[in-house]
Amino acid sequence: MHKEIYEQPQAVIDTLVGRVKHDSVIPASFGQDAESVFKQIEAVQIIACGTSYNAGLVAKYWFEDICQLPCQVEVASEYRYRNPVIQNKTLFITLSQSGETADTLAALQKVMQIRSEMAASQKQSEILIPTLAICNVPESSLTRESDFVCLTHAGPEIGVASTKAFTTQLVVLAVLVTTISRVKERIDATREKAIVTGLQQLPSLITKALSHESIIEKIAEDFSDKQHALFLGRGTMYPIAMEGALKLKEISYIHAEAYPAGELKHGPLALIDENMPVIAIAPHDDLLEKLKSNLQEVKARGGQMIIFEDESSDIEPEEGMRVIKATTNVGRITAPIVFNIALQLLSYHVALIKGTDVDQPRNLAKSVTVE
């Protein structure tokens, strides 16, 4: 896992090859007819499991903010067993590291069946429900059955807890969001350039985030006697908090939950005491002041906090509050990816302290090919 965490800068470089050029995205990188199809779609549906589901949740914010397209994200094991209403002109995206995830494959097949039934009852030309697979394994079942395919180039990932596969999924999703926004003329050249430049800077930003490992290793010592943890985030940082909690659960066996920071008063605040570490993500964005107010609520109840912030967030450390300047002026698109690096390192070092099997945690498999 440690090796794969440090392979992420190169994995991002490899994933961007052929998808961005100079200051813009390359629509043809998603397929020969992708541009004409993307112009027509009016909604997005993302289906995935586990870590891939968390990547989809981040993308939901991007699709609605940048593309101005409604986006729904659902766990595949739920989607496949209900009767979903699929609207015409919906882009159906499946996310999977292996391309063999049983529930995700079944959900894709269900959509294709519904699409065929809709086409049979209407004119074939009027039905447009394209499927796009984002996957790390070429020639997998998911890529073979989808209309469009976009491969992440994370390289082999052996550790059960996904690191570089998750990061490259987010990179591809960022490129996809920018591409659709461009072909639908919902983004100008200046904003497109800013996003592409941010993605091109990601390898160096990740490298800088990795340089904080010694600090994070020291903080991980506080978890030696802990059995529970709470992760907080707002906006795109909420799904990143979910991913951080999932990683901690997977490899250290600590019970961890993630909540939107604004939900504290709606229940989670009852859990706060000196034995419940609270990990918060504090980018320098429009919600920073709201987050600071939420952190004061935790402090007032004696909570022990670990805050990963942008250098410009300027959260002053206080008693019971440790602040790590994990990033430096990252953009809205790149921030979730960079902050997640710090959470990966935290989970890794906590697992080492707990003495668990970091690479092969109990009861889990790398690829979930059965229900």
N, C-alpha and C positions, 0 to 999 in steps of 0.2 A: 504493500500500500504506500509506504514512504517513497519508494522508487517511482511509483505511478503519479503521486502528487507532484513530484519534481519534473515529471515529463510533460506537464501541462503547457508550459510556454511553447514547446515545440509542437505539441498536438494542436494548439490554436493556429500556429503558423501553417501547418499542413492542411488544416480544415479550411482555411481562408484561400488557399491556392486555387485559382480558377474561378473564384466566386466574387472577388472584388478586384478592381483595377484602378489604380490611381485614386480618384476621389469618389468612385461610384461602384455600385453593385453590377453584376452581370446576370440579367434575368435568364439567359439561356442555360445557366449552370443548373437550373432545376428541370430542364428537359426542353425538347424542341418546341413543343406547343405550350409551354408553361405561361409565357407572357400573354397570349391570347386568352387562355383560361383564367388567369389571375385577374384580368380586366373585368371579367363577368361575375366573379363571385361576390356575394353580398353578406356572407357570414362564415365563421370558422368554428369547427368542432374538433377538439383535441381529445384523444383517448390514450391513456397510458397507465402504467402501474409503478408504484414505488418511487424511486428517485426520478424516473422519467416523468411521472405525474407532477412532481414538484417543478421540473423544468417547464412543463406545460402551463402551470399556474403563473410562472414569471412571464411567459409569453402572452398570456391573456391581458396583462396590463399593457404590454407593448402593442398588441393588435388594436386594442380599443383606444389607446392614447395616440398612437402614430397613424395607424391605418384608418381609424374611425370605423372599424368593423366590429360587430358584436361577436364575442368569442366565448364559447362554453368549454369547460374542461371537466372531464369525468373519469373516474376510475373504471378501467376496462371490465373488471369483474362485476361491477354493478350495471354498466351499460349493456352488456351482452344478455342480461337476464330480465330486462324490462322491455317495454314496447315504445321505443323512442320515436318522437316525431321529427322527421328529417325534412327540413325545408329545401326546396330547390335552390341551386346556386350556393350551396354550402361546401366549402373546402374541408374535407375530412382528413385530419392529420393524425397519424399514429406514430408514437415515439417508443422505441425499444433499443436497448443496447445490443441485444443478441439477434433480434429479428425473429426469435422463436418463442417469445412470451405467449403462453397458451391463451390467456384471457384477451390479450390485445389482438391476436390473430382471429379469435372467435368474434370479437367486436367488429373487426374489419369485414369478415365474411358476412356478418349480419347486415352491415351497411350495404354491401354489394347485392345481397338478396333483396333488400328493400328497394334499392335503386332499380333493379330489374323489374320488380313488381310495379313500380311507378312508371317505368318506361313502357310496360305492356299495356297500361291503362291510358296512356297519353301518347302523343307523338314523341318518338325517340329523340328527335332533335331538340325538344323542349326541356329535356331533363339534363341537368348539369350538376353532378355531385362527384367531383374529382377526388381521388384518394392520393395522399402523399405520405410516404414512409420516410422517416428520419431514423437512420439506423447506423450501427458501427460495423455491421458484417455484410459484405456483398454476397449475393447469391443465397441469402437467407429466405425463409418462407415469406416473411413480411414484404421484402423487396420484390419478390417474384409476383406477388398478388396485387401490388399497388400500381396505380396509373403512373405516378411520378415517384421518383426515388432521389433522396439526397443523403449521401453517405457522409457520416462524420469520419474523420481520419485520426481517431485517437490512438490507433494501433492496438495490439492485444492488451486487454485488461484482465489480469488474473485475480486480483484482490476482489473478494465478494462485494465489499462496500465500494460502490462506484465513485470515482473521483474524476478522472480525465474524460470519461464517457459523458458524464453529466455536464462538464464544462463545455465540451465540444457541441453537445446538443444545444446549449444556450447560444453558442456562437452561430450555429446554423439557423436557429430560430430568429436571431437578430438580423441575419442576412435576409431571411425570408420575409420578415416584417418590412424591412426597408425596400425589398424588391416589389412586394405587392403595393406598398405605398407609392412607389415610383410609377408603376405601370397604371395605377388608378389616379395618378396626378394628385395625390394627397400629401405630398412632401415636396419641398422645393430643393434646389441644388445645394443650398447652404446647409440645410439640416441633414441632407443625405451625406454630404462631405463630412460633417461633424461626426455622424455615426460611424462611417467607414474609417475615418481617422482614429476614432476611439478603439475600434476593433483591431486596427493595425498596431495600436500601441499596447494592446492587451498583453502580449508576451512579456514586455518589460514591466508592466504593472503587476503581473503575477509574480515575476521574479522578485520585485521589491516586496510584495506581500510575503513571500517565502523567507525573506531576510529577517522577519520577526519571529522565526521559529524558536529561538532561544528564550525569548520573553514568554511566548505561549507555553513552552515546556515548563517554565517555572510556575506559571499560573495553574497548569494542570495538576500540580501537586496538591492544590486545595481540594481536589475531588477524591483524594485517597479514601476518605471515609464517607463520601456522599452516595446516596442511593437514588436521588431524584434531582432533576434540573428543569428549569423553565426557560424557554427561548422566546424573545420578543422581537417583533419587527413591524414596520408599517409600509404600506405600498408594496413594491416588488421585494422588499426585505422580509415580508411576512412568509412567502414561500421559501425564501432562503433560510429563515428561522426554522421552518418545517424540515428542510433538508439537513440543517445542523442537528436538530433533535433526532432525526432518523439515523444519522451517522453515529451519534453518541449511543443510541439504543443498540444499533447493529453490532458494534465492535467492543463496547465497554460493558454492556448489559445494564447500564444505568437507565432507570425509567426517566424519559424526557418527553416533554410536551412543548408545542409551539403555539403561541397565540398572537393575534394582532394586538399590539400594545394598547390600542384604544378599548380593548375588551376586558381589561384588568378588573374593572369595577363590576363586571357582569359574572363574577364567579371566581376566576383564578386568584384574585387578591387574597382569598381565604387561605390559600396554600402558603403564603409568604411568611417565612420566619428565618432565623439564622441558619437553619439546616437546609434551606432550599436556595441553591445558587441560581441567580437570574442572569442569563446571557442576553444582552441587547445589541442590536446592530444600529449604528447611528450615522448614516450618510449625511452629507451636507445638502439637504433638499428642502422642499416646501413643508415637509412634515417634521422637521427637526425640533422645532419649539414644542410641538405637540408631544413628541417623544420625551423630551426633557421633563415635561410635566408628568408624564407617566412614570418616569424614573423616580421622581420625587415621591410619588405614591408608594413605590416599593421601599424607598429609603425610610419613609415615615413608619413603616411596619417592621423595620429591623432586617430587611432583606440584604443579602450579600450579592453585590452586582459585579459583573464583568462586562465592560462595554467596549465593543470594537467600533471605532469612530474614524471618520475622515479627519485629516489634520486640521481642516478648516472648520470642523464642527465645534471645537473649543468647549468640550465638556470638562469641567474642572474636577479632578479626582477629590473625593471626600472620604471620610471614614466609612469603611465597608464598601467602597467603590473603587475598582481597578479599571483604568482606562488605557486601552492599547490603540495607538494611532496606526491603524491597519492599512490605510490608503492615503493617497494624496490627490485631491481634486479630480476624482474620477467622474466620468459622465454618467448620465441616467441609465444608459444601456449597459455600460461596462461595470457599474458599481455592484450589481448583484453577483457577477462572476468573481470579482476581486474579493469581496467580503467573504464569499464562500470558501476561499482558499484558507483564510484564518480559521474558519470553523472546522475544516478538514484536519488541520494540524492539531487543533484542540482535541478533537475526538481521538486522533491517533495517539497523542501523548497520554491522555487519560486512560486509554485502553492499555498502554504499556504499564502504567502505574498499577492498574487493576490486575495485571497479569493475564489478560485474556488473549486468545488467539486472534491477532489483528487481521490476518489475511483470510482465515477460514473460520469465522465465528460459528458458534454452535447453532444447529437447527436450520441453517440457511444454505441455499445453493446459488451459484452465480447466475444461472439461467433457469427461470421458472417455466419449464416446458409442460407441466401438468397443473391441474387445478389444485 
